[in-house]
Amino acid sequence: MNHYSGFVNIIGNPNVGKSTLMNALVGEKLCIVTAKAQTTRHRIMGIVNGEDYQIVYSDTPGILKPTYRLQENMLSFVDTAIGDADIILYITDTIEKADKNAEYIEKLQKVDCPVILVINKIDISAQQDVLDKMAWWKEQLPKAEIIPASAKEKFNLDTIFTAIRSRLPLSPPWYDKDVFTDRNLRFFASEIIRENILLQYDEEIPYCCEVVIDQFKETGERYDISAVINCMRDSQKGILIGKGGAALKKLGTASRIAMEDFFQEKVYLRLFVKVDPDWRESKRELKRFGYEY
């Protein structure tokens, strides 16, 4: 029996629902989903297996104009994703300006691999707006398949899956059939904490923080996890901790509950806050945090 496998790399601007779509397609919550921009920092893979196929989805950071070294490295993940894809899944919606990423539209016009363009969030859009966007994108990317969808409402996911499945190259599986992501539990622990930072704190705080798991120990009865939240200034450290430690306690409780739901295990979580002023610009620190290769 023939087998088909391929890397489906998901790209697009922030806030178009890339991570929501990735999670829906994989059937697992692998990516942070919040209303704030720049939620995804790393390239995260989710793997779906069938009897004769394997789809390796790869969610990338949103396309943006970088203003510091961290964002430059995040954008490099997007460029890599375009270069090594078997299929590109470009996500847009009816809200953003269609020509916002002229540079990347030009790149998509030149790629050799199939491009599937998903117009997301049609559940909050007028039908004519959707039709107008579909027509505009068909002019820009005449070889692409254009699919209107709603990741939140799980509308047209089957159409997206069929489009992907029909374009997979003939290939043996890249990963074992029981693997559903390339990331380990430590990574997801840090992402869960970072997601709750995004949800709990406002303004610049989430974007100045990076979470490092110092300890992840399986005791047989629970996971013992110790994490350090790196921020850039003493004032941010004070906000993260809060009066009498109340804010950090709230963050720890929300993160622990989310981890127990994700891991299906009891979790004992300890959080610490450290000031690291230059981590977003330091090549050494970015490498330690997984942003430099």
Secondary structure as UniProt FT lines:
FT   STRAND          4..12
FT   TURN            14..15
FT   HELIX           18..26
FT   TURN            37..38
FT   STRAND          44..49
FT   STRAND          53..59
FT   HELIX           69..83
FT   STRAND          87..93
FT   TURN            98..101
FT   HELIX           102..110
FT   STRAND          115..120
FT   HELIX           122..124
FT   HELIX           127..140
FT   TURN            142..143
FT   STRAND          145..148
FT   TURN            151..154
FT   HELIX           157..165
FT   TURN            166..167
FT   TURN            177..178
FT   HELIX           185..200
FT   TURN            203..204
FT   HELIX           205..208
FT   STRAND          210..218
FT   STRAND          223..231
FT   HELIX           234..241
FT   HELIX           243..245
FT   HELIX           246..263
FT   STRAND          267..275
FT   TURN            277..281
FT   HELIX           283..288
FT   TURN            289..290
//
